[in-house]
Amino acid sequence: MAADAFGPRHAFGVYRRSIGAYLRSVTEYPADFWVMAVSGTFWQIMLFAFLAILFGNVSSIDGWGYHEMLVLAGFLATSWSSTALFWDGIWDTGKMIVEGDMDYRITRPAPVLVQVGSKHVGMQVFGEATLGLVMLGIGWTGAGLGLAAVPTGLFLLVCAIVIQAALLTIANAANFWMQGRTPVIAFMVTELQNEAMRFPLTIFPAAVRLVLTFGLPLAFASFVPAQILTGRLDPWWLVAPPIAAAVSAAVAVWTFRMGLRAYDSAGH
């Protein structure tokens, strides 16, 4: 019974039902959904406009042309927004710790991490995901990538989503020890990704490249996949993103479990 309760099949069932319940609640208030969806598009519109203006004045950024930059920006936006759509509940970890809501999750016969991550869906990024796909599509066509590369792109996208969800999980799990409501470290990771990873990593010093590749493997969630798709890296690099995803996921699960062991309910 206990083994089944914490097995992959049961965990997926819990996740599916939790996400489904939230989506059904969203359909009860369609106006709220459209407000959130539209509000999430403005950042990507500005990024799209920024790239268009930038490449109206320069021909490339460290050898990356306009369409290759759109592949990079579109891949990043699509993977990041997909993480928010499917794992946005993890942002409530600190709040649940402070308010004692984590107690309720612990007593239920289901993996606590799955319950928290599927707590709600980030519908505010629906528009961001749409524009990310538009940028990716335009860049994909302009860079000469054909339909044959689509399976590789989808595979790399799944790896990127896993990596980003894992890093957010680790960053939010830090609140088990920080005892704070606000996910400060998660906000720092998000800002780092938004500011640094929308440009080719090669423009940064070697120390920064090492940190963003092997310390926080954000490079494997955008820059490395974009390089693979545009032919800048040899095909054997395809093994790197899934390895990074597997290691990140394992560390995230371990960190969250250690946090649960350190958790002593609210008011202590």
C-alpha positions in Angstrom: 0.0 0.0 0.0 2.7 2.5 1.0 4.9 1.5 -2.0 1.9 2.0 -4.3 1.1 5.4 -2.7 4.5 6.8 -3.6 5.0 5.0 -6.9 5.4 6.8 -10.2 1.9 5.7 -11.4 0.2 6.9 -8.3 2.2 10.1 -8.3 1.2 10.8 -11.9 -2.5 10.1 -11.0 -2.3 12.6 -8.2 -0.7 15.2 -10.4 -3.3 14.7 -13.2 -6.3 15.0 -10.9 -4.9 18.0 -9.1 -4.1 19.9 -12.4 -7.5 18.8 -13.8 -9.3 20.2 -10.7 -7.6 23.5 -11.0 -8.3 23.8 -14.7 -12.0 23.1 -14.1 -12.1 25.9 -11.5 -10.5 28.3 -14.1 -13.2 27.6 -16.6 -15.8 28.8 -14.1 -14.3 32.3 -14.4 -13.2 32.8 -18.1 -12.7 36.5 -17.8 -10.0 36.0 -15.2 -8.3 33.5 -17.5 -8.2 36.0 -20.4 -6.9 38.8 -18.2 -4.0 36.6 -16.9 -3.3 35.2 -20.4 -3.1 38.7 -22.0 -1.0 40.2 -19.2 1.6 37.5 -19.7 2.2 38.5 -23.3 3.7 41.9 -22.8 7.2 40.8 -21.7 7.5 38.6 -24.8 6.2 41.4 -27.1 8.9 43.7 -25.7 11.6 41.0 -26.2 10.4 40.4 -29.8 10.5 44.2 -30.5 13.9 44.5 -28.8 15.4 41.8 -31.1 13.9 43.4 -34.2 15.2 46.8 -33.3 18.6 45.4 -32.3 19.1 43.5 -35.5 18.0 46.5 -37.5 21.3 48.0 -36.4 23.6 45.1 -36.1 24.0 42.0 -38.2 24.8 39.5 -35.4 25.6 39.0 -31.7 28.8 37.1 -31.3 28.1 35.3 -34.5 24.4 34.7 -33.8 22.0 36.1 -36.5 18.5 37.3 -36.1 16.7 34.0 -36.7 19.1 32.1 -34.5 18.5 34.6 -31.7 14.8 34.0 -32.2 15.3 30.3 -31.8 17.2 30.9 -28.6 14.6 33.4 -27.2 11.7 31.4 -28.4 13.0 28.2 -26.9 13.7 29.9 -23.6 10.2 31.5 -23.5 8.4 28.2 -24.4 10.3 26.0 -21.9 10.1 28.6 -19.1 6.4 29.2 -19.6 5.7 25.5 -19.9 7.3 25.0 -16.5 5.0 27.7 -15.1 2.0 26.0 -16.6 2.8 22.5 -15.3 4.7 23.2 -12.0 3.7 26.6 -10.8 2.4 25.5 -7.4 6.0 25.1 -6.2 6.2 28.9 -5.7 3.8 28.5 -2.8 6.2 26.3 -0.8 7.3 29.1 1.5 3.8 30.3 2.1 2.6 26.7 2.9 5.5 26.3 5.4 4.8 29.5 7.2 1.0 29.0 7.3 1.2 25.4 8.3 -0.6 24.2 5.1 2.2 21.8 4.5 0.8 19.7 7.4 -2.2 18.9 5.4 -0.1 17.8 2.4 2.1 15.5 4.6 -0.9 13.7 6.1 -2.4 12.8 2.7 -1.4 9.5 1.0 0.3 11.1 -1.9 3.8 12.4 -2.6 4.1 15.9 -1.0 6.2 17.3 -3.8 3.6 16.4 -6.4 0.8 17.9 -4.3 2.7 21.2 -4.0 3.9 21.4 -7.6 0.4 20.7 -9.0 -1.3 23.0 -6.6 -2.3 25.4 -9.4 -1.5 26.3 -13.0 0.3 29.4 -14.0 -2.3 30.6 -16.5 -0.7 34.0 -16.6 2.0 32.6 -18.9 -0.4 31.2 -21.5 0.2 34.2 -23.7 3.9 34.0 -23.1 4.0 30.4 -24.2 2.0 31.3 -27.4 4.4 34.1 -28.3 7.4 31.9 -27.5 6.1 29.4 -30.0 5.7 32.2 -32.6 9.2 33.4 -32.1 10.5 29.8 -32.2 8.6 29.1 -35.4 9.8 32.2 -37.2 13.4 31.6 -36.1 13.1 27.9 -36.9 12.0 28.7 -40.5 14.5 31.5 -41.0 17.4 29.5 -39.7 16.7 26.8 -42.2 15.5 24.1 -39.7 13.1 21.6 -41.3 10.5 19.2 -40.0 13.1 16.6 -39.5 14.5 18.6 -36.5 11.1 18.8 -34.8 11.5 15.5 -32.8 14.9 16.6 -31.6 13.5 20.0 -30.6 10.6 18.4 -28.6 13.0 16.1 -26.8 15.3 19.1 -25.9 12.2 21.1 -24.8 11.1 18.3 -22.4 14.6 18.2 -20.9 14.6 22.0 -20.5 11.2 21.9 -18.7 12.5 19.2 -16.3 15.7 21.2 -15.6 13.9 24.5 -14.9 11.2 22.8 -12.8 14.0 21.1 -10.8 15.9 24.3 -10.2 12.7 26.1 -9.1 12.0 23.2 -6.7 15.5 23.4 -5.2 15.3 27.2 -4.9 11.8 27.1 -3.3 12.8 24.2 -1.0 15.4 26.5 0.6 12.4 28.1 2.5 12.3 25.0 4.7 15.5 26.3 6.3 15.0 30.0 5.7 11.6 29.9 7.4 10.3 32.7 5.1 7.1 33.2 3.1 8.9 34.9 0.1 10.9 32.6 -2.2 13.9 34.9 -2.4 16.3 32.3 -4.0 13.7 31.3 -6.6 13.3 34.9 -7.6 17.0 35.2 -8.0 17.2 32.2 -10.2 14.3 33.6 -12.3 15.9 37.0 -12.7 19.3 35.3 -13.6 17.6 33.3 -16.3 15.6 36.1 -17.7 18.5 38.5 -17.9 21.4 36.3 -18.8 20.0 33.3 -20.8 18.3 35.3 -23.5 21.7 36.1 -25.0 24.4 33.8 -26.3 26.4 32.5 -23.3 29.6 33.1 -25.1 29.4 36.8 -24.6 30.0 36.3 -20.8 33.3 35.6 -19.1 34.5 32.0 -18.7 33.6 32.0 -14.9 30.0 33.0 -15.7 29.8 30.3 -18.4 31.0 27.6 -16.0 28.5 28.6 -13.3 25.5 28.7 -15.7 26.5 25.4 -17.3 27.7 23.2 -14.4 26.7 25.1 -11.3 23.1 26.1 -12.2 22.6 24.1 -15.5 20.5 26.8 -17.1 22.6 26.6 -20.2 21.2 23.1 -20.8 17.7 24.5 -20.8 18.2 27.1 -23.6 21.6 27.9 -24.9 22.9 24.3 -25.4 19.6 23.2 -27.1 19.7 26.2 -29.4 23.2 25.4 -30.3 22.4 21.8 -31.1 19.4 22.7 -33.2 21.3 25.4 -35.2 24.2 23.0 -35.8 26.7 24.8 -33.7 27.4 21.7 -31.6 28.1 18.2 -32.6 25.2 15.7 -32.4 26.8 13.8 -29.5 25.9 16.8 -27.4 22.3 15.4 -27.4 23.3 13.2 -24.5 24.1 16.3 -22.3 20.6 17.8 -21.7 18.9 14.5 -20.6 21.8 13.9 -18.2 21.5 17.4 -16.8 17.7 16.9 -16.5 18.1 13.6 -14.6 20.7 14.9 -12.2 18.7 18.1 -11.6 15.5 16.2 -10.9 17.3 13.8 -8.5 18.8 16.7 -6.6 15.5 18.5 -6.5 13.6 15.4 -5.0 16.4 14.9 -2.5 16.5 18.6 -1.4 12.7 18.7 -1.0 12.7 15.5 1.1 15.5 16.9 3.3 13.4 20.0 3.7 10.4 17.9 4.8 12.5 16.2 7.4 13.6 19.6 8.7 10.0 20.9 8.7 8.5 21.2 12.2 5.1 22.8 11.4 4.1 26.4 11.7 4.8 28.4 14.9 8.1 26.6 15.8 
